[in-house]
Structures are given as structure tokens and as C-alpha cells.
Amino acid sequence: MERPLERRNAVRTAVVWDAVQSVLEGGERQVLDIGGGTGGFAVRVARLGHQVTVVDPSPDALAAAARRAHDEGVSARVTGVQGDLGTLAEAVPEGGVDLVLCHGVLGLVEDPAAALAAIAAVLRPGATLSLQVGQRHAAVLARAMAGHFTQALQLLTSTDDGTPHPGERRFTHDELRDLLVAGGFTPTAFHGVRVFTDLVPSSLLDLEPGASAALLELERAAAQRPEYLTVASQLHVLATR
Ligand SMILES: C[S@@+](CC[C@H](N)C(=O)[O-])C[C@H]1O[C@@H](n2cnc3c(N)ncnc32)[C@H](O)[C@@H]1O
């Protein structure tokens, strides 16, 4: 039986995992997980039979990813490389990757357009980018609901015209689409991720029988409805090059 933490994690990642799996059908693929952290996604992808390279600047994260791969019996299919978005060319051959996962990283870099150009260079033509970023409107709402009104206003009015981004950069749907198109990508599907999950007390999920499964079903149903994209904590997009 799943433990509460695993259940919550499954709800948080289900929409993105569904989308990633949909592009991995067929034969073995070369997958690059940029900022793959402790390997949660990389190991799941490897368990499907694909080769995964995890690039991350953190040696601790890479060590945790290697342990996880070992525990799951997929060490032979997971390679960790210490590096970052600026050193991708050293980690994988140019044009040699079938799928890039870039989840929770684009908002951390100074120049997202340059990061997308680096990703485009390693993808083979026609290959897919799975990109997940923080969604700005949800972050504004979360700060306002916590009483941090000045921070909420700063985030609401921050744009790419040179205004500094407080902390991690968050994107609106239109900003992300425009950035991708300018970088030569064709977005094929947008998903709202964690539309409700971050608003629900975790005790409810832990104690109420069936609550996690029902929430997961609700998240899946809302994920592709454009009217919910503006309240989703995260945006996920599949884009081809
Ligand atoms: C928020 S975590 C996301 C981890 C994982 N992708 C996930 O979705 O759970 C961000 C990860 O990006 C890594 N990171 C930070 N800056 C980076 C950069 N410039 N290039 C690549 N990875 C970076 C961090 O070490 C960390 O593991």
C-alpha cells in the first residue's frame, strides 16, 4: 500500500507523468533530464526501458539519483553528469536526444531564451521538450492569501522588460508560448499542473479514504481546460523542435 508521502507525490506529478509517458511510447529513447534533481522522473523513465542522462549542478542530488536508480535496478540506464544548462553540449551529443525533460529549472536561470537555445541544440529534429515552470498568477494569489500583499504586487507587475523577478521567475501561459515560439519550438499541448493540490490541506489527503484518488481524477480533468491554466501552480508544456 502507498504511504501518504508517495500518495501526495503521485497526485503532484500525475499530469506531467501522463504527458511524458505519452511521448515515450514505441522503442527505446535517449532522454535528457536537465536539473533532474534526485532522479524521481529519470528513474521512472528508465524503468520504462529508456536511457536517461541526468544533468544537474548538485553533486548531492546526483548521488541521491544514483542511489534511487540502484534501488530500482535501473543503474545501467541512468547516467548522472554534473553540469547545468550552460554545459549541455559536454554532457550529450548535439542533436542526439529524443526527449528533454526540463522541470522546475527554467525559472532559476538568468536567461531563459538562451537556455531554450541550448536545449534546442541537443534535441534531434522533430524531438520533444517537456517543460514545467511556475505559473505566475497562482504565485500572486498564494502570496496575497498569505497576507504578503507587497510581494504579491511585485510578482503581479514583474515582466521581462528588465524589472527584477523576486526569487524564482514564474511565467504566464502567453509568455511561455511566446518564448518557445521565438526559440523555434512548436508547443503541442499545455497542461495546468496542481490546480487544486496546493490548496488542499495535506491532512485531508492523508486521513480521508479515497481523497487522493478523487483529487487526482479532478486534476487530470482540469489540466487541459484553458480556464484553469491561470490558477494552476505550474504550467507544463510539450513542444517539438
Ligand atoms: C526545483 S528542482 C527540480 C528537480 C526536478 N526536475 C523535479 O521536477 O522534481 C531544480 C533542480 O535544478 C537544478 N538546477 C539549478 N540550476 C540549474 C541550471 N542552471 N541548470 C541545470 N539544473 C539546474 C537544481 O540543482 C535542482 O536539482
The ligand as a MOL file (V3000), in Angstrom:
LIG
                    3D

  0  0  0     0  0            999 V3000
M  V30 BEGIN CTAB
M  V30 COUNTS 27 29 0 0 0
M  V30 BEGIN ATOM
M  V30 1 C 13.2050 22.5700 -8.2510 0
M  V30 2 S 14.4200 21.3500 -8.5330 0 CHG=1
M  V30 3 C 13.5810 20.3710 -9.7460 0
M  V30 4 C 14.0130 18.9520 -9.7010 0
M  V30 5 C 13.2830 18.0200 -10.6850 0
M  V30 6 N 13.4850 18.4300 -12.0740 0
M  V30 7 C 11.8060 17.9550 -10.3570 0
M  V30 8 O 10.9800 18.3920 -11.1780 0
M  V30 9 O 11.4600 17.4760 -9.2700 0 CHG=-1
M  V30 10 C 15.5910 22.2580 -9.5090 0
M  V30 11 C 16.8110 21.4440 -9.9070 0
M  V30 12 O 17.5310 22.1960 -10.9000 0
M  V30 13 C 18.9110 22.1780 -10.6120 0
M  V30 14 N 19.4720 23.3910 -11.2410 0
M  V30 15 C 19.6080 24.6360 -10.7180 0
M  V30 16 N 20.1440 25.4760 -11.6230 0
M  V30 17 C 20.3540 24.7560 -12.7540 0
M  V30 18 C 20.9000 25.0470 -14.0390 0
M  V30 19 N 21.3370 26.2710 -14.3600 0
M  V30 20 N 20.9610 24.0640 -14.9690 0
M  V30 21 C 20.5200 22.8140 -14.6660 0
M  V30 22 N 19.9940 22.4800 -13.4630 0
M  V30 23 C 19.9150 23.4260 -12.5080 0
M  V30 24 C 18.9820 22.1070 -9.0920 0
M  V30 25 O 20.2030 21.5640 -8.6280 0
M  V30 26 C 17.7870 21.1980 -8.7580 0
M  V30 27 O 18.1500 19.8290 -8.7490 0
M  V30 END ATOM
M  V30 BEGIN BOND
M  V30 1 1 1 2
M  V30 2 1 2 3
M  V30 3 1 2 10
M  V30 4 1 3 4
M  V30 5 1 4 5
M  V30 6 1 5 6
M  V30 7 1 5 7
M  V30 8 2 7 8
M  V30 9 1 7 9
M  V30 10 1 10 11
M  V30 11 1 11 12
M  V30 12 1 11 26
M  V30 13 1 12 13
M  V30 14 1 13 14
M  V30 15 1 13 24
M  V30 16 1 14 15
M  V30 17 1 14 23
M  V30 18 2 15 16
M  V30 19 1 16 17
M  V30 20 1 17 18
M  V30 21 2 17 23
M  V30 22 1 18 19
M  V30 23 2 18 20
M  V30 24 1 20 21
M  V30 25 2 21 22
M  V30 26 1 22 23
M  V30 27 1 24 25
M  V30 28 1 24 26
M  V30 29 1 26 27
M  V30 END BOND
M  V30 END CTAB
M  END
